[in-house]
Amino acid sequence: MPAVGRLRLTYAAPTRGRLATGFALTDENRVKELGYTLAEGRVAGVEDVVPNPYEFNRTLDLSAPPWPDGLDLPYEVPRVFYGRVREVTAGDAEPSAAPDAV
């Protein structure tokens, strides 16, 4: 993270699969810097491909897709990602940090 609201990604060359045969990293596309915002707030709904409900409490919005420039994918590359932050319980804490049992 070079600055607040900025994310620097450095890519490794794919070693196998479809991307390895049709894409080459160069000095021009090996590093990409993006702007981002990370916001709290509930996002819920039902997936459109299969009717599975989802619920997230964080949204990461990138200024550009996170894949290297020049990478040709057969689908639209997303810029918005969602995540869930699990609530921490006493059982998750380090033993020295956990509250004393009564």
C-alpha positions as a Markdown table, in Angstrom:
| # | Residue | x | y | z |
|---|---|---|---|---|
| 1 | Met | 0.0 | 0.0 | 0.0 |
| 2 | Pro | 1.9 | 3.0 | -1.2 |
| 3 | Ala | -0.5 | 5.5 | 0.3 |
| 4 | Val | -3.9 | 5.8 | 1.9 |
| 5 | Gly | -6.5 | 4.6 | -0.6 |
| 6 | Arg | -3.9 | 3.1 | -3.0 |
| 7 | Leu | -3.1 | -0.5 | -3.5 |
| 8 | Arg | -0.1 | -1.8 | -5.5 |
| 9 | Leu | -0.3 | -5.2 | -7.0 |
| 10 | Thr | 2.7 | -7.1 | -8.4 |
| 11 | Tyr | 1.9 | -10.1 | -10.6 |
| 12 | Ala | 3.8 | -13.4 | -11.0 |
| 13 | Ala | 3.8 | -15.1 | -14.3 |
| 14 | Pro | 1.2 | -17.9 | -14.6 |
| 15 | Thr | 3.0 | -21.3 | -14.9 |
| 16 | Arg | 0.2 | -23.5 | -16.2 |
| 17 | Gly | -3.3 | -23.4 | -17.6 |
| 18 | Arg | -4.9 | -21.2 | -20.2 |
| 19 | Leu | -3.3 | -18.0 | -19.0 |
| 20 | Ala | 0.2 | -19.4 | -19.2 |
| 21 | Thr | -0.1 | -20.0 | -23.0 |
| 22 | Gly | -1.8 | -16.7 | -24.0 |
| 23 | Phe | -0.4 | -14.0 | -21.7 |
| 24 | Ala | 3.1 | -12.7 | -21.0 |
| 25 | Leu | 4.1 | -10.4 | -18.2 |
| 26 | Thr | 6.3 | -7.5 | -19.2 |
| 27 | Asp | 7.9 | -4.6 | -17.3 |
| 28 | Glu | 4.9 | -2.5 | -18.4 |
| 29 | Asn | 2.2 | -4.8 | -16.9 |
| 30 | Arg | 3.9 | -6.6 | -14.0 |
| 31 | Val | 2.9 | -3.9 | -11.5 |
| 32 | Lys | -0.4 | -2.1 | -11.2 |
| 33 | Glu | -1.5 | 0.6 | -8.8 |
| 34 | Leu | -5.2 | 1.1 | -8.1 |
| 35 | Gly | -7.3 | 3.3 | -5.9 |
| 36 | Tyr | -9.7 | 1.6 | -3.5 |
| 37 | Thr | -12.3 | 2.2 | -0.9 |
| 38 | Leu | -13.3 | -0.2 | 1.8 |
| 39 | Ala | -16.7 | 0.5 | 3.3 |
| 40 | Glu | -18.7 | -1.1 | 6.1 |
| 41 | Gly | -22.3 | -1.9 | 5.5 |
| 42 | Arg | -24.6 | -4.8 | 5.0 |
| 43 | Val | -25.0 | -6.1 | 1.5 |
| 44 | Ala | -27.5 | -9.0 | 1.1 |
| 45 | Gly | -29.4 | -10.7 | -1.7 |
| 46 | Val | -29.8 | -13.9 | -3.7 |
| 47 | Glu | -27.3 | -15.0 | -6.4 |
| 48 | Asp | -28.6 | -14.9 | -9.9 |
| 49 | Val | -26.9 | -18.0 | -11.2 |
| 50 | Val | -28.0 | -20.3 | -8.4 |
| 51 | Pro | -30.6 | -19.2 | -5.9 |
| 52 | Asn | -28.2 | -19.1 | -2.9 |
| 53 | Pro | -28.7 | -16.2 | -0.4 |
| 54 | Tyr | -25.6 | -14.1 | 0.6 |
| 55 | Glu | -24.9 | -11.5 | 3.2 |
| 56 | Phe | -21.7 | -9.5 | 3.6 |
| 57 | Asn | -20.6 | -6.6 | 5.8 |
| 58 | Arg | -17.7 | -5.1 | 3.9 |
| 59 | Thr | -17.4 | -3.8 | 0.3 |
| 60 | Leu | -14.1 | -3.3 | -1.5 |
| 61 | Asp | -14.4 | -1.0 | -4.5 |
| 62 | Leu | -11.4 | -0.8 | -6.9 |
| 63 | Ser | -10.8 | 1.9 | -9.4 |
| 64 | Ala | -9.9 | -0.7 | -12.0 |
| 65 | Pro | -10.0 | -4.5 | -12.3 |
| 66 | Pro | -7.3 | -6.2 | -10.2 |
| 67 | Trp | -5.9 | -8.3 | -13.1 |
| 68 | Pro | -2.9 | -7.3 | -15.2 |
| 69 | Asp | -3.5 | -5.0 | -18.1 |
| 70 | Gly | -3.6 | -6.9 | -21.4 |
| 71 | Leu | -5.0 | -10.1 | -19.9 |
| 72 | Asp | -7.9 | -11.2 | -22.1 |
| 73 | Leu | -10.6 | -13.0 | -20.0 |
| 74 | Pro | -13.8 | -14.4 | -21.5 |
| 75 | Tyr | -15.9 | -12.5 | -18.9 |
| 76 | Glu | -16.3 | -9.1 | -17.5 |
| 77 | Val | -13.7 | -8.6 | -14.7 |
| 78 | Pro | -15.2 | -7.3 | -11.5 |
| 79 | Arg | -14.1 | -4.2 | -9.6 |
| 80 | Val | -16.3 | -4.6 | -6.5 |
| 81 | Phe | -15.8 | -7.4 | -4.0 |
| 82 | Tyr | -17.6 | -8.3 | -0.8 |
| 83 | Gly | -16.4 | -9.8 | 2.4 |
| 84 | Arg | -17.7 | -10.9 | 5.7 |
| 85 | Val | -15.9 | -10.2 | 9.0 |
| 86 | Arg | -16.5 | -13.0 | 11.5 |
| 87 | Glu | -17.2 | -12.0 | 15.0 |
| 88 | Val | -14.4 | -13.1 | 17.3 |
| 89 | Thr | -15.4 | -15.2 | 20.3 |
| 90 | Ala | -13.4 | -15.9 | 23.5 |
| 91 | Gly | -12.6 | -19.3 | 22.0 |
| 92 | Asp | -10.8 | -17.6 | 19.1 |
| 93 | Ala | -8.5 | -15.6 | 21.3 |
| 94 | Glu | -4.9 | -16.6 | 22.2 |
| 95 | Pro | -5.0 | -18.4 | 25.6 |
| 96 | Ser | -3.1 | -15.6 | 27.3 |
| 97 | Ala | -5.6 | -13.0 | 26.0 |
| 98 | Ala | -8.8 | -15.0 | 26.7 |
| 99 | Pro | -10.9 | -13.9 | 29.6 |
| 100 | Asp | -10.4 | -15.9 | 32.8 |
| 101 | Ala | -12.9 | -18.7 | 33.2 |
| 102 | Val | -15.1 | -18.6 | 36.3 |
